[in-house]
Amino acid sequence: MSDFPTKARVVIIGGGVIGASGLYHLAKKGWSDCVLLEKNELTAGSTWHAAGNVPTFSTSWSIMNMQRYSTELYARLGDEVDYPMNYHQTGSIRLAHSKERMQEFERACSMGRYQGIEMEIWTPEQAKEHYPFLETHDLEGVLWDPSDGDIDPAQVTQALAKGARDMGAKIIRFCPATGVTQKADKTWIVHTEKGDIECDYVVNAAGYYAQRVGEFFKPYGGRTVPMMVMSHQYLLTEQIDEVEAHVKQTGKKLPLIRDVDVSYYLRQEKNGYNLGPYEPNCRGHWMTDDDQMPEDFSFQLWQDDLDRIEDIVTDAMERVPLMATSGVSSVINGPIPYAPDGLPLLGPMPGVDNAFEACVFTFGIAQGGGAGKVLAEWIVDGQTEWDMWSVDPRRYTDYTDQDYCDQKGMEVYGNEYAMHFPHHEWPAARDKKVSQVHGHLRQLGGQMGAYNGWERANWFAKDGDDISEAATHTWGRSGPWQQRIKEECEAVRDGVGVLDLPGFSRFNLEGEGAAEFLRCLVTGGLPKVGRMNLVYFSDDRGRILTEMSCLRHGEDHFTMITAGSAQWHDFDVLKKALPTGLTLSDRTTEFATMIVTGPKSRDLFADISDADLSLGWLTHQTATVAGQPALLARVSYAGELGWEVHCDNADQAAIYDALLTGGAKPFGMYALNALRIEKGYRSWKGDLSTDYTLLEGGLGRFVKLDKPQEFPGKAAIRTELQQGPKKVFVTLIVEAGEADAPYMSCIWKDGEIVGETTSGDYGYRIDASIALGMLRRDLALPGTEVEVEIYGEKCRAIVQEDQPLWDPTNARLRA
């Protein structure tokens, strides 16, 4: 081919809506010398058989942002690229059968308002006015989303492709990628049947083929892409005269219906219906030796399997009896990829330089526009407008074997519309990573939660406590756990508690120049040898990239400790900037960690350890504990006198047993969260995210603008310091009702949204509901009265002094 490109800035592998959107948005940012490769025709994968629904609804702030952007883009795209588009923003009626579902709707509605989406809560009677064929007698209420609708998947993909081509990008169809080679300078050669293309970056946008394409990158640090493939069916009815008459009378299509408690959507398709169920009795494909993924499944479907969805179809006919008057004209049964949490993989490819993923989109049409924007920002700018940790591929680490992916994919699909309650843990694919004392924790009543694949105790139940899954189906704080959390917090307050904390991310950094390397990377200073402190990493905009604990063993020898879920993300932060001559190793799985904290912790260690217990706060030392070697760090996320105990895995059981024998009470992650919020300690990717600058986050004391080293974001922080941040981090005491403020609850003042919460919980030491959040600067004054919206209820809240609510002088911590 004479016009075959041999060089490009970016090569995108995969020609569905995601790949086309990525190419379009790269070109919009000025990178027109990019190439998209498609093994067949554009849209040949999941895109061609997609239903094409485009909702904005989500209880994830970042996903809602991405979907909202899609609706805004699709509304203007046809005119923007001069391509005909069938996009119907009919609005949707989302049905609630319970109080708990209405609370979820209220939360999403509040988030939507903040983003400019005019969602509304309606009564069943209001819904009937807008949808006369709807049965509403058993409904609690509905959510109206005016932005919802549907679009032709092929048209939107072709429109994005045309727009990209018009700006100079190239699309090569019927040209499968056959492999990749990374050169010494970390650029790439992408191999195809038509020739090789040299490029700076590669994107895996291969949809349900993404795992196969991901194998190309294993020699360069890649891993098996965590995904599986589900069989998703939807059926189309024959035409219905009453629907046609309604359209003629009103001049518009019927709104889309989502009965999320039964688990289906129902929308008008021409003058009939499209019914799409997400059935619990679901089926995965290409999961067994006798059901292997074919080399090419382009434009293919499976046989229908209506027995699986019979109950849901029957329910839909009762909800809209008009549907029962028509027969089924066709059934679409095609493959849809699923990641273990149902969210896509969008961002840097873990372990591989200059490679990205934009794949495993379960709702690719709805998220496609936003996904292209996010991908282009990540590649061109190295950072995204919105914090996108929810879809970052690095959120998964080495526990995602195929069994895990298969089990979780089936679970997510069968519970696609399920509510994600704060005290509920999904049961599938558990115990992938356990500590040396896991069995002991269970015997003690530990109710476990999964954290980056590691099992940790959330709370400890006693005989007679209701530990059923059903008991967790509430947004409220009350439940069998509430009294136990209170007791655990009081034990830490009055005595000594122990928390097993497996999976604490831990990196070893050493080599001549390691200290100077860190000084050029972190915003503040480094600890002296034998001491430790918090260090913060900023992006170029001065936003909070991450936080790590820095333990200094020697002039150029450090241990960097960070959140369990941050393991691959934070290792990447250090590795990307690492100069030649330094060594960086991930030692997360080699060590166990326990938090031992409370006013009697020193007495306990005096009995079982030879440590120097006179060393002050933020020091560390090697010592013997219960006859085993350990590192003791004088720090406590619970805000009491205490130590972190770090030891070899093999030595943990002996130490843990000695701690219990010495009087330590086990406590769990729920208690730890309640304890930390009373101290105003931030949580990673809740209070600490790239949605906020360090100055907005109240972290100015961790910034040293006068140090000689340049660090990412220094200029931006200096400029912001001169102008003043627009938002300010605050602590609120909330007169909350049954529930505490979840992430991204709106803060109101005089009928106006003036901020948002970043986390909330009940503080049992101060006996009050607490929220941390961001508030408009002029209101961030102690004593200011605002309202925090919690699941639809506006609760009075008071801005507190800029200090911890518990032990504000840190006297207990430093004791």
Rosetta blueprint (number, residue, H / E / L):
1 M L
2 S L
3 D L
4 F L
5 P L
6 T L
7 K E
8 A E
9 R E
10 V E
11 V E
12 I E
13 I E
14 G L
15 G L
16 G L
17 V H
18 I H
19 G H
20 A H
21 S H
22 G H
23 L H
24 Y H
25 H H
26 L H
27 A H
28 K H
29 K L
30 G L
31 W L
32 S L
33 D L
34 C E
35 V E
36 L E
37 L E
38 E L
39 K L
40 N L
41 E L
42 L L
43 T L
44 A L
45 G L
46 S H
47 T H
48 W H
49 H H
50 A L
51 A L
52 G L
53 N E
54 V L
55 P L
56 T L
57 F L
58 S L
59 T L
60 S L
61 W H
62 S H
63 I H
64 M H
65 N H
66 M H
67 Q H
68 R H
69 Y H
70 S H
71 T H
72 E H
73 L H
74 Y H
75 A H
76 R H
77 L H
78 G H
79 D H
80 E H
81 V H
82 D L
83 Y L
84 P L
85 M L
86 N L
87 Y E
88 H E
89 Q L
90 T L
91 G L
92 S E
93 I E
94 R E
95 L E
96 A E
97 H L
98 S L
99 K H
100 E H
101 R H
102 M H
103 Q H
104 E H
105 F H
106 E H
107 R H
108 A H
109 C H
110 S H
111 M H
112 G H
113 R H
114 Y H
115 Q L
116 G L
117 I L
118 E L
119 M L
120 E E
121 I E
122 W E
123 T L
124 P H
125 E H
126 Q H
127 A H
128 K H
129 E H
130 H H
131 Y L
132 P L
133 F L
134 L L
135 E L
136 T L
137 H L
138 D L
139 L L
140 E L
141 G E
142 V E
143 L E
144 W E
145 D E
146 P L
147 S L
148 D L
149 G L
150 D E
151 I E
152 D L
153 P H
154 A H
155 Q H
156 V H
157 T H
158 Q H
159 A H
160 L H
161 A H
162 K H
163 G H
164 A H
165 R H
166 D H
167 M L
168 G L
169 A L
170 K E
171 I E
172 I E
173 R L
174 F L
175 C L
176 P L
177 A E
178 T E
179 G E
180 V E
181 T E
182 Q E
183 K L
184 A L
185 D L
186 K L
187 T L
188 W E
189 I E
190 V E
191 H E
192 T E
193 E L
194 K L
195 G E
196 D E
197 I E
198 E E
199 C E
200 D E
201 Y E
202 V E
203 V E
204 N E
205 A L
206 A L
207 G H
208 Y H
209 Y H
210 A H
211 Q H
212 R H
213 V H
214 G H
215 E H
216 F H
217 F H
218 K H
219 P H
220 Y H
221 G L
222 G L
223 R L
224 T L
225 V L
226 P L
227 M L
228 M E
229 V E
230 M E
231 S E
232 H E
233 Q E
234 Y E
235 L E
236 L E
237 T E
238 E L
239 Q L
240 I L
241 D H
242 E H
243 V H
244 E H
245 A H
246 H H
247 V H
248 K H
249 Q H
250 T H
251 G L
252 K L
253 K L
254 L L
255 P L
256 L E
257 I E
258 R E
259 D E
260 V L
261 D L
262 V L
263 S L
264 Y E
265 Y E
266 L E
267 R E
268 Q E
269 E E
270 K L
271 N L
272 G E
273 Y E
274 N E
275 L E
276 G E
277 P E
278 Y L
279 E L
280 P L
281 N L
282 C L
283 R L
284 G E
285 H E
286 W L
287 M L
288 T E
289 D L
290 D L
291 D E
292 Q L
293 M L
294 P L
295 E L
296 D L
297 F L
298 S L
299 F L
300 Q L
301 L L
302 W L
303 Q L
304 D L
305 D L
306 L H
307 D H
308 R H
309 I H
310 E H
311 D H
312 I H
313 V H
314 T H
315 D H
316 A H
317 M H
318 E H
319 R H
320 V L
321 P H
322 L H
323 M H
324 A H
325 T H
326 S L
327 G L
328 V E
329 S E
330 S E
331 V E
332 I E
333 N E
334 G E
335 P E
336 I E
337 P E
338 Y E
339 A L
340 P L
341 D L
342 G L
343 L L
344 P L
345 L E
346 L E
347 G E
348 P E
349 M L
350 P L
351 G L
352 V L
353 D L
354 N L
355 A E
356 F E
357 E E
358 A E
359 C E
360 V L
361 F L
362 T L
363 F L
364 G H
365 I H
366 A H
367 Q H
368 G H
369 G H
370 G H
371 A H
372 G H
373 K H
374 V H
375 L H
376 A H
377 E H
378 W H
379 I H
380 V H
381 D H
382 G L
383 Q L
384 T L
385 E L
386 W L
387 D L
388 M L
389 W L
390 S L
391 V L
392 D L
393 P H
394 R H
395 R H
396 Y L
397 T L
398 D L
399 Y L
400 T L
401 D L
402 Q H
403 D H
404 Y H
405 C H
406 D H
407 Q H
408 K H
409 G H
410 M H
411 E H
412 V H
413 Y H
414 G H
415 N L
416 E L
417 Y L
418 A L
419 M L
420 H L
421 F L
422 P L
423 H L
424 H L
425 E L
426 W L
427 P L
428 A L
429 A L
430 R L
431 D L
432 K L
433 K E
434 V L
435 S L
436 Q L
437 V L
438 H H
439 G H
440 H H
441 L H
442 R H
443 Q H
444 L L
445 G L
446 G E
447 Q E
448 M E
449 G E
450 A E
451 Y E
452 N L
453 G L
454 W E
455 E E
456 R E
457 A E
458 N E
459 W E
460 F E
461 A L
462 K L
463 D L
464 G L
465 D L
466 D L
467 I L
468 S L
469 E L
470 A H
471 A H
472 T H
473 H L
474 T L
475 W L
476 G L
477 R L
478 S L
479 G L
480 P H
481 W H
482 Q H
483 Q H
484 R H
485 I H
486 K H
487 E H
488 E H
489 C H
490 E H
491 A H
492 V H
493 R H
494 D H
495 G L
496 V L
497 G E
498 V E
499 L E
500 D E
501 L L
502 P L
503 G L
504 F L
505 S E
506 R E
507 F E
508 N E
509 L E
510 E E
511 G L
512 E L
513 G L
514 A H
515 A H
516 E H
517 F H
518 L H
519 R H
520 C L
521 L L
522 V E
523 T L
524 G L
525 G L
526 L L
527 P L
528 K L
529 V L
530 G L
531 R E
532 M E
533 N E
534 L E
535 V E
536 Y E
537 F E
538 S E
539 D L
540 D L
541 R L
542 G L
543 R E
544 I E
545 L E
546 T E
547 E E
548 M E
549 S E
550 C E
551 L E
552 R E
553 H E
554 G E
555 E L
556 D L
557 H E
558 F E
559 T E
560 M E
561 I E
562 T E
563 A L
564 G H
565 S H
566 A H
567 Q H
568 W H
569 H H
570 D H
571 F H
572 D H
573 V H
574 L H
575 K H
576 K H
577 A H
578 L L
579 P L
580 T L
581 G L
582 L L
583 T E
584 L E
585 S E
586 D E
587 R L
588 T H
589 T H
590 E H
591 F E
592 A E
593 T E
594 M E
595 I E
596 V E
597 T E
598 G L
599 P L
600 K L
601 S H
602 R H
603 D H
604 L H
605 F H
606 A H
607 D H
608 I H
609 S E
610 D L
611 A L
612 D L
613 L L
614 S L
615 L L
616 G L
617 W L
618 L L
619 T E
620 H E
621 Q E
622 T E
623 A E
624 T E
625 V E
626 A L
627 G L
628 Q E
629 P E
630 A E
631 L E
632 L E
633 A E
634 R L
635 V L
636 S L
637 Y L
638 A L
639 G L
640 E L
641 L L
642 G E
643 W E
644 E E
645 V E
646 H E
647 C E
648 D E
649 N H
650 A H
651 D H
652 Q H
653 A H
654 A H
655 I H
656 Y H
657 D H
658 A H
659 L H
660 L H
661 T H
662 G L
663 G L
664 A L
665 K E
666 P E
667 F L
668 G L
669 M H
670 Y H
671 A H
672 L H
673 N H
674 A H
675 L H
676 R H
677 I H
678 E H
679 K L
680 G L
681 Y L
682 R L
683 S L
684 W E
685 K L
686 G L
687 D L
688 L E
689 S L
690 T L
691 D L
692 Y L
693 T E
694 L L
695 L L
696 E L
697 G L
698 G L
699 L L
700 G H
701 R H
702 F H
703 V L
704 K L
705 L L
706 D L
707 K L
708 P L
709 Q L
710 E L
711 F L
712 P L
713 G L
714 K H
715 A H
716 A H
717 I H
718 R H
719 T H
720 E H
721 L H
722 Q H
723 Q H
724 G L
725 P L
726 K L
727 K E
728 V E
729 F E
730 V E
731 T E
732 L E
733 I E
734 V E
735 E L
736 A L
737 G L
738 E L
739 A L
740 D L
741 A L
742 P L
743 Y L
744 M L
745 S L
746 C E
747 I E
748 W E
749 K E
750 D L
751 G L
752 E E
753 I E
754 V E
755 G E
756 E E
757 T E
758 T E
759 S E
760 G E
761 D E
762 Y E
763 G E
764 Y L
765 R L
766 I L
767 D L
768 A E
769 S E
770 I E
771 A E
772 L E
773 G E
774 M E
775 L E
776 R E
777 R H
778 D H
779 L H
780 A L
781 L L
782 P L
783 G L
784 T L
785 E E
786 V E
787 E E
788 V E
789 E E
790 I E
791 Y L
792 G L
793 E E
794 K E
795 C E
796 R E
797 A E
798 I E
799 V E
800 Q L
801 E L
802 D L
803 Q L
804 P L
805 L L
806 W L
807 D L
808 P L
809 T L
810 N L
811 A H
812 R H
813 L H
814 R H
815 A L
